[in-house]
């Protein structure tokens, strides 16, 4: 049976460490059953926010509502939440089964029921039959699953995860990202996940909150945050972006915004189209179209291929445009050779629908 509850609300949450304001008035609403990620660089306040929800830290001010009840001053063991850390913290002298059952020691559970719960939790994380093994007999990925089983056996309303895949190698991390999202959908528990890894957040999350310096810059589904960044910071942090300085020339009616980039005029149909003066314009590398130099038409600027980077599934081009700015272009590797070698004169087509105007931070 999937648990009921798991609605998390943060209201004007603030946390000071002396004179340092680690969390600056965060407000969030995470509905039950959502996979929600806090994404940002080291020191942005994401782990502090998670620790506040868990009860390991007390807020300076604000509310932490769990299913409508303010838990801001409630100790961790009285909150219906559990936490999985990057360090698995498994007891090396105990079996996998005893590690998973550790949280049941304060509950009135019979030996038979305990065994059933442990078996069910290990089945959930695909480790059935591993009860008698010791942690040192497991791989890193298996140890992480044991830590997940130990957290899930108490059937929390909310599971908090603090960079739980950070210690694993890249290939295993990618595999566990998919498994973790599938597990969350199966158990139906609210997951709040902290990471600095953009791919993790994009792969697993229903929604993402991008954080900077204790504040939330933008909240939304992965596609929205990636495709429609609201600020220069979000555009620059999430994924790879081409950010260019431009000057607004104007906009007629509800049409696109006309921008000047050096001696060239571009049209953009996304973002802050009514901006004035100096702005930043952003386009993702996969939206840049590299064409033969002879191609002509709107939203095209000549350039020179400075570098070709082979990344296996994709090819990256570094192109210096005529106004002096360098941009990246990216396209799938189809195995048919490289059309644009280093030193080739090309035309960079940046469609209006792919150009987004941002107010300067």
ABEGO torsion letter per residue (X at the ends): XBBBEGBBBBBGBBBBBEABBABBGBBBBBBBGBBBBBBEBBGAGAAAAAAAAAGABBBABEBBBBGGBBAAABBAAABBBBBBBABAGBBAABBAAAAAAAAAAABBBBAAAAAAAAAAAAAAAGABGAAABBAAABBAAAAAAAAAAAAAAAGBABBBBBGAAAABBAAAAAAAAAAAAAAAAAAGBBBBBBBABAAAAAAABABBBBBBGGBBABBEBAAAAAABBABAAAAAABEBBBBBBBBBAEBBEABBBBBBBEABBBBBABEBAABBEBBBBBBBAAABBBBBAABBEBGBBBBBBABBBBAGABBBBBBBBAAGBBBBBBBBBAGAEBABBBGBBBBBBBBAAABBBBBBX
